[in-house]
Amino acid sequence: MILLTLPYPVSANRYWEAITIPGRTIMAPSKEAKVYKAEVAKIAKAAGLATPMACRVEMWIRLYPARPQDWARRARLNPAGWDDDVRCMDLGNCEKVLSDALEGIVFDNDARIWRQHKERMEPDGGPARVIVAIKPLAARVAAQQGLQLDRAA
């Protein structure tokens, strides 16, 4: 399993930018996205990842937003849900930005993600960040069984 602690993801609204070329507009990663992806690559390399995995993967995402300065007051007023309105990107956008940033670094294509678990965490006073765990999945036995069933028919 690969475990990476990455900087807080770039906003999905800032990850892609529209580039107009004669006759059409295309979406391309922004400068900010390229900087983020370079940082992800540096961290993955430091973690010992030499080449992208070319297999199905399962991915866990834990998103830690920054803790606001008034968190103690919020916790006193609403102990159970003080962090409900802490500024945080939504998990769907987080996953998309991460899968784009990890593509070509941790896995060869984000279509390799077969299972996914996402969780927004309570701000813990550490830096805003995302912790990602990625595990290669074994080849499907069902595909082999299906082939055997086809042969028997």
C-alpha positions in Angstrom: 0.0 0.0 0.0 1.2 3.5 -0.8 0.5 6.2 1.8 1.1 9.8 0.8 0.5 13.0 2.8 0.0 15.7 0.2 -0.7 19.4 0.4 -4.3 20.5 0.4 -5.6 20.1 -3.2 -5.9 23.0 -5.6 -9.5 24.1 -6.1 -11.2 22.3 -8.9 -12.2 25.7 -10.3 -8.5 26.6 -10.5 -7.2 23.3 -11.6 -8.3 23.6 -15.2 -8.3 26.7 -17.5 -9.8 27.3 -20.8 -7.4 27.9 -23.7 -8.7 29.2 -26.9 -7.0 28.2 -30.1 -8.3 29.1 -33.6 -11.6 27.5 -34.0 -12.1 25.9 -30.6 -11.6 26.1 -26.8 -9.9 23.3 -24.9 -9.4 22.7 -21.2 -5.8 22.3 -19.9 -4.2 22.1 -16.5 -3.5 25.6 -15.1 -0.1 26.8 -13.9 -1.3 26.2 -10.4 -2.3 22.7 -11.3 1.1 22.0 -12.8 2.8 23.2 -9.6 0.6 21.0 -7.5 1.2 18.0 -9.7 5.0 18.6 -9.5 4.8 18.7 -5.7 2.8 15.4 -5.7 5.4 13.8 -7.9 8.2 15.0 -5.6 6.4 13.5 -2.5 5.6 10.2 -4.4 9.2 9.9 -5.5 10.4 10.5 -1.9 8.0 7.8 -0.7 9.8 5.3 -3.0 7.4 5.2 -6.0 9.5 4.8 -9.1 6.9 4.1 -11.8 3.2 4.4 -12.0 1.2 1.3 -11.3 -0.5 -0.3 -14.3 -3.2 -2.2 -12.4 -6.6 -1.6 -10.8 -6.3 0.3 -7.5 -8.3 1.0 -4.4 -8.0 4.6 -3.0 -8.7 6.1 0.4 -8.9 9.9 0.7 -8.9 11.8 4.1 -9.2 15.5 3.6 -8.1 17.7 6.5 -9.2 21.4 6.1 -7.4 24.2 7.9 -8.6 24.8 11.5 -10.0 28.3 11.8 -8.7 30.6 14.5 -12.1 30.7 16.3 -12.3 26.9 16.5 -12.4 26.8 20.3 -15.4 29.2 20.4 -17.2 27.2 17.7 -16.5 23.9 19.6 -17.9 25.4 22.8 -21.1 26.6 21.0 -21.6 23.4 18.9 -19.5 20.5 20.2 -20.9 17.9 17.8 -20.8 19.9 14.6 -18.5 22.9 15.1 -16.6 22.1 11.9 -19.7 21.7 9.7 -19.1 25.2 8.2 -15.3 25.2 8.1 -14.2 26.2 4.6 -13.4 23.0 2.8 -13.6 21.8 -0.8 -16.2 19.1 -1.4 -15.1 15.5 -1.5 -16.1 15.0 -5.2 -14.0 17.9 -6.4 -11.1 16.8 -4.1 -11.2 13.3 -5.6 -11.2 14.6 -9.2 -8.3 17.0 -8.6 -6.3 14.2 -6.8 -6.9 11.6 -9.4 -5.8 14.0 -12.1 -2.7 15.0 -10.1 -1.8 11.4 -9.3 -2.3 10.2 -12.9 1.1 9.3 -14.5 2.7 9.4 -11.1 1.0 6.8 -8.9 -1.1 5.1 -11.5 -0.9 5.2 -15.2 -4.5 6.3 -15.7 -7.2 7.4 -13.3 -9.6 4.9 -14.9 -7.6 2.3 -12.9 -9.4 3.5 -9.7 -12.0 0.7 -9.1 -12.8 1.3 -5.4 -12.8 4.6 -3.6 -13.3 5.8 0.0 -13.5 9.5 0.8 -13.8 11.2 4.2 -13.7 14.8 5.3 -11.8 14.9 8.6 -12.2 17.3 11.6 -9.5 20.1 11.4 -6.9 18.9 13.8 -4.6 21.9 14.1 -2.0 20.5 11.6 -1.6 22.0 8.2 -4.5 21.7 5.7 -3.7 18.5 3.8 -5.0 15.3 2.2 -3.8 11.8 3.1 -4.1 9.3 0.3 -3.7 5.6 0.5 -3.5 3.5 -2.7 -3.6 -0.3 -2.8 -3.1 -2.4 -5.9 -6.0 -4.8 -6.5 -5.6 -8.4 -7.5 -6.8 -9.4 -10.9 -10.5 -10.4 -10.9 -11.1 -14.1 -10.3 -14.6 -13.6 -11.7 -13.2 -12.9 -15.2 -11.4 -16.2 -15.1 -14.5 -18.0 -13.9 -16.5 -16.4 -16.6 -14.0 -17.6 -19.2 -14.3 -21.2 -17.8 -18.1 -20.9 -17.9 -18.0 -19.8 -21.6 -15.8 -22.8 -22.4 -18.2 -25.2 -20.7 -21.2 -24.0 -22.7 
